[in-house]
Amino acid sequence: MSKKVTDNILNAQVLNAKDGKYILRLFVTGILPNSARAVINIMAICEKYLKNRYELEIIDIYQQPDLALTEEIIAIPVLIKKFPLPEQRMIGDLSNIEKVLKELGII
């Protein structure tokens, strides 16, 4: 990804953060069970607790390995909360809702 494209993405994320939106990236490996559960769980959490206040990008590292390298991903599935700061990373299928809510700073 070029520096200009990356800068544009980051600028958009900063603007969204100022609007109170959560910017989340979920890195998965295709449709493996843990990845599928992580997708279902984070979508349910976002819809229930962050309705209309989030952007969720789901990234399959098989299809976009460059993004996994850029983010220095070492375990899958992993959720990265980009905004609001500080950045947080959560590894696993995100089934412990209370833990996810705490890590996201919702409770």
Backbone torsions as a table, in degrees:
resi	resn	phi	psi	omega
1	MET	NA	135.9	-177.8
2	SER	-73.3	158.7	179.5
3	LYS	-61.1	-39.2	-179.1
4	LYS	-63.1	-44.0	179.2
5	VAL	-63.6	-44.9	178.8
6	THR	-60.7	-44.2	178.4
7	ASP	-61.6	-41.4	178.8
8	ASN	-63.3	-41.4	178.6
9	ILE	-63.6	-45.8	-179.9
10	LEU	-63.9	-39.8	177.9
11	ASN	-61.9	-42.3	178.3
12	ALA	-64.0	-38.4	179.5
13	GLN	-66.5	-39.8	178.2
14	VAL	-63.5	-43.1	178.0
15	LEU	-61.1	-42.4	178.7
16	ASN	-64.6	-38.7	179.6
17	ALA	-62.9	-37.3	178.7
18	LYS	-66.7	-26.1	177.8
19	ASP	-83.6	3.7	179.8
20	GLY	84.0	13.1	179.6
21	LYS	-85.8	145.5	172.5
22	TYR	-89.2	133.6	176.5
23	ILE	-109.7	116.0	-175.2
24	LEU	-124.9	142.5	174.7
25	ARG	-128.1	124.3	178.0
26	LEU	-111.0	117.8	178.0
27	PHE	-96.0	127.5	-177.0
28	VAL	-131.9	170.2	175.7
29	THR	-118.7	90.8	177.7
30	GLY	55.7	-133.6	-178.0
31	ILE	-113.4	30.8	176.1
32	LEU	-62.4	151.3	-173.1
33	PRO	-51.9	-48.3	-179.8
34	ASN	-62.5	-39.6	179.1
35	SER	-66.6	-42.8	179.4
36	ALA	-62.7	-41.8	177.9
37	ARG	-64.4	-40.4	179.7
38	ALA	-61.5	-42.1	179.0
39	VAL	-62.2	-49.5	-179.2
40	ILE	-61.1	-45.3	-177.1
41	ASN	-65.2	-46.2	-177.0
42	ILE	-70.1	-34.3	177.3
43	MET	-64.5	-41.2	178.5
44	ALA	-65.4	-42.9	178.9
45	ILE	-62.4	-46.6	-179.0
46	CYS	-62.0	-44.0	-178.5
47	GLU	-67.3	-33.6	-178.5
48	LYS	-81.7	-42.1	-171.1
49	TYR	-107.0	-17.1	-177.1
50	LEU	-127.0	25.2	-175.4
51	LYS	-42.7	122.9	178.2
52	ASN	62.8	15.0	-179.8
53	ARG	-127.2	28.7	-178.4
54	TYR	-147.7	156.4	168.2
55	GLU	-126.6	124.5	-178.7
56	LEU	-118.1	121.6	176.2
57	GLU	-109.8	122.6	178.1
58	ILE	-102.6	121.9	-173.5
59	ILE	-119.1	119.4	175.9
60	ASP	-88.2	116.2	-175.4
61	ILE	-67.9	-18.4	175.0
62	TYR	-70.1	-33.1	-178.9
63	GLN	-91.3	-26.9	-178.3
64	GLN	-133.7	64.8	-177.2
65	PRO	-63.7	-26.2	179.9
66	ASP	-63.1	-36.2	178.4
67	LEU	-67.9	-36.2	177.4
68	ALA	-64.8	-38.9	177.1
69	LEU	-67.2	-43.6	-179.9
70	THR	-59.9	-40.9	-178.5
71	GLU	-86.7	-0.1	179.8
72	GLU	54.9	50.8	-179.7
73	ILE	-73.6	128.1	179.9
74	ILE	-118.7	-9.4	178.9
75	ALA	-146.5	151.5	-177.2
76	ILE	-135.4	141.9	-5.9
77	PRO	-76.1	152.6	177.2
78	VAL	-139.3	134.4	175.8
79	LEU	-103.8	129.7	176.3
80	ILE	-113.5	122.5	173.2
81	LYS	-91.7	109.0	-179.2
82	LYS	-81.1	-43.2	179.5
83	PHE	-141.6	146.8	-0.2
84	PRO	-71.9	155.2	179.5
85	LEU	-68.8	154.7	3.2
86	PRO	-79.7	154.8	177.0
87	GLU	-63.0	140.1	178.5
88	GLN	-129.9	150.3	175.8
89	ARG	-126.9	134.8	178.3
90	MET	-128.1	123.3	-178.6
91	ILE	-101.0	138.7	175.5
92	GLY	122.5	-170.4	-174.7
93	ASP	-86.7	3.4	174.7
94	LEU	62.1	30.5	-178.2
95	SER	-81.3	-18.2	176.7
96	ASN	-86.2	90.3	-172.0
97	ILE	-60.7	-42.9	-179.1
98	GLU	-60.1	-42.9	179.4
99	LYS	-63.9	-43.2	179.4
100	VAL	-62.4	-44.6	179.9
101	LEU	-62.0	-39.4	177.4
102	LYS	-65.6	-45.9	-179.5
103	GLU	-63.3	-35.0	178.2
104	LEU	-77.0	-11.9	-179.3
105	GLY	80.1	22.3	-179.4
106	ILE	-84.4	-35.3	175.9
107	ILE	-124.5	NA	NA
